[in-house]
Amino acid sequence: MASKSEVDSSKFKGTTFTLGSRQSELAQIQTNIVIQKLAEKFPIYTFETKFNETEGDKNQSQALFLLGGKALWTKGLEELLANKQVDMLVHSLKDVPTDLPEGFKIGAILEREECVDSLVMKKGSPYKMLEDMPAGSRIGTSSVRRAAQVKNYLQNHHKDLEMVFKDVRGNLNTRLKKLDATGVDDAFDALILARAGLVRLGWSDRATQDLAPPVLYYAVSQGALAVEIRSDASQELSELCEALTHQSTQWKCLAERAMLRRLEGGCSVPVGVNTTLTNVEQGEERLRSGELILKSAVLEITGCVTSLDGEQQFVRTIEGKVTNGGEAENLGTQLGEILLNTEAGQILKQIKADRASRAKEAMTVETAAKTS
């Protein structure tokens, strides 16, 4: 008799599945990571790829909140999924909106890569650590979360070490080229980047210092890959996703995304997290995954909200026993509610109002330019 991990799939023999993602080198590497895992578990299937440029890839000059936030990285790809030009989409989960459009769902969350942020110095720099850099050093990051939290850390621990934070957009290849540029294009002394991307590209040696919590709380779902599918996905697609899902990563990310959803935050708000699972109780082997089922665990989640100038920071932690993804989400929602009821809620409210005002101004300028 076949074991649970050897269920007969001969009726699907010859099926080809197409995975879609962005065109960047990192996105293609991540898609191939998913394909490799699928091919190992489902050798009778064929897997193909389709890579498209998204709006976020095209526009690298305007602030993300003016362009529509996280949907910039997913909307164009979701059109391919809706039209059945692809069967699955591979995303960095931190780039996926906490509320998906109707007709789509997260089918799988893969095992998380290292989720910390790392300091990357310009080639030839004599410095390794943030604390060693001279005042006035130019740090590139497109993340308001990173800039706000590092400002807060410096203000509290190195008061006379004021850094200049400069926006830097583009994929990792582009950002590293901008960092290492010399002459008239010399604009940065260091970057702060997600270590997961550096690892997947084979560039982890460029990181000189990990900025782990409590110095820098990482982005919601940072380091995790997700597979997005249609809500009416077929049985075999659901099987593929079940085999890919890493349950402990899934529970952590569901809690983090629920917290962010309650805070009504996106990629342009200074919200960070740190999540752990302890006292894990495991059960029988899951179908096809080769893992043991998580029966229960104690999930601890810390949420951090920082003002844009770094002067205020509010950190709250809660924990609870969870036995499924829904309970993990509930815990994240509770933390979001707690943060909203502190001054963190006022910080986010002020940021939201400021962004709305700036977006309105930008629209007025754009309209005037079109009619002139």
Salt bridges, closest charged atoms under 4 A:
ASP57 OD1 - ARG22 NH2 2.68
ASP95 OD2 - ARG22 NH1 3.84
ASP95 OD1 - LYS94 NZ 3.63
ASP99 OD1 - ARG261 NE 3.25
GLU111 OE2 - HIS246 NE2 3.81
ASP117 OD2 - ARG145 NH1 2.93
ASP117 OD1 - ARG146 NE 2.83
ASP180 OD2 - ARG206 NH1 2.97
ASP186 OD1 - LYS122 NZ 3.22
ASP186 OD1 - ARG138 NH2 3.13
ASP189 OD1 - ARG138 NH2 3.02
ASP210 OD1 - ARG195 NE 2.79
GLU228 OE1 - HIS91 NE2 2.70
ASP232 OD1 - ARG230 NE 3.92
GLU239 OE1 - ARG288 NE 3.11
GLU242 OE2 - ARG286 NH2 3.18
GLU256 OE1 - ARG112 NH2 2.85
GLU264 OE1 - LYS352 NZ 3.12
GLU281 OE2 - LYS295 NZ 3.76
GLU284 OE2 - LYS4 NZ 3.27
GLU291 OE1 - ARG286 NH1 3.02
GLU337 OE1 - ARG262 NE 2.62
ASP354 OD2 - ARG358 NH1 3.49
GLU366 OE2 - LYS370 NZ 3.37
